[in-house]
Amino acid sequence: MKIMLLLIGVCVLLLSAPTVSAGFPGVIGCTDGTHIPIIAPLVNEGDYVNRKSFHSINVQIICDAANIITNVEAKWPGSVHDSQIFCECTLSTKFGHGEFTGYLLGDRGYPCLPYLLTPYPDPEPGPQQRYNLANCRTRARIEMTIGMLKARFQCLQRLRVTPERACDIIVACVILHNIATIRGEHCPSEPNISSDPNHEHPDPPTDIQDGSAVRDTICHNHFF
């Protein structure tokens, strides 16, 4: 219970403190999904088959500039899209109610929202390209954090348990990762910060894209 409270406290504390990273203003976290392979479950087996045709849990992770995981959603089958996970999570509701000041950064697998800023799909030369570059460089932190998590816990390469048990293990690994990071412990191996081979970023649904005005304002004010 004390360890779980540590994770919750870190989430609240760090998501309330905007920082600037790679020249991108007001960033309080970066988000991405990662697929954790599992064995085929006996119930609702088809729901866990992802776009690459293997069974997985699609885990949403949010981190800060110090590689601390400030939020984790580990309960969704591999067939569920990143954008659906984010839009249905409690944190999204809190952002929508204005409980946090600042922005999350995500890739094109997410809708562009006033509090979740994604790259321009077809950037024009100049400010939009500079915006995309800063967005990409800042989001490299989430790729590094996911790489560190998987380097520390090799069991996440494939969990041979039920989906419910797999979700518990994933959250436990996140808590232990945060403790190790706070204590300054090094990863046992060099994390792979390249794109996750078990994750794809298909374009999000186009029915929720109301963050373009915020994105344009940041682009105009900070990247001209």
Steps between C-alpha positions, in 0.01 A plus 500: 500500500782746580663432163172556314451829684850600390399451136178698546683783676759522226224521237329794670821686580668477160193560286449834675839641405547610136851483358663596173673228302675528161362853469138384537315713760270380776560127467402295806537157344529286190273207424522189287367149489701182508385144438595243763473152342300239687398140438162448333232534767217249532230770516443767231815383324435702185489831688867463592627458143665827393575643157813286476297184565636405842329508839582795722396756758512853358650709781479879506794664674563864585841616621680818597843633406667292774370166362249469784177333389232737627199306372435151368191336349553124496162341439427514126516212250745533213228568242406832664633816332729741688255786448214307656709413804594863556154644441342253745760526776441695821795730433343620174185594689706693755677691222165574339377646829804727522659327799851522348688794352721408206512256211562137429679410179404199292568358156256477211334199659309751716248771413622858529325643807541829689703313764651226280712643220604288205723572197370666185421216255633697200713785643575803292863619487595732783308522828298181454813298428674652802194422712505138381872469571460631856201274552694197377811578707292543813307179439827309479481497881199267500675261261802498730283443807319205342838361396628533856192329641539202267875483554450480876225239481564238236176323593319772302634347180217247538279430799376142534206574729136605468430854375385607847819373660706654218353842574591466868858405408533793260388750767736342754788538253410866449505564876837328537635694198402828668665399827819400316501825302445716810788318671724557200553133420632422153327272254658154472531555125490794262134581418396495138363846420406418141139436404340214687495202261185374673310823450347675202360849472206495260330830435238583766129543431426836343180581691682658800766750388420819690852584614620645171445861613716446810766333287496788250532755781803327650653463157452872427617625841802275554627364168504797263 
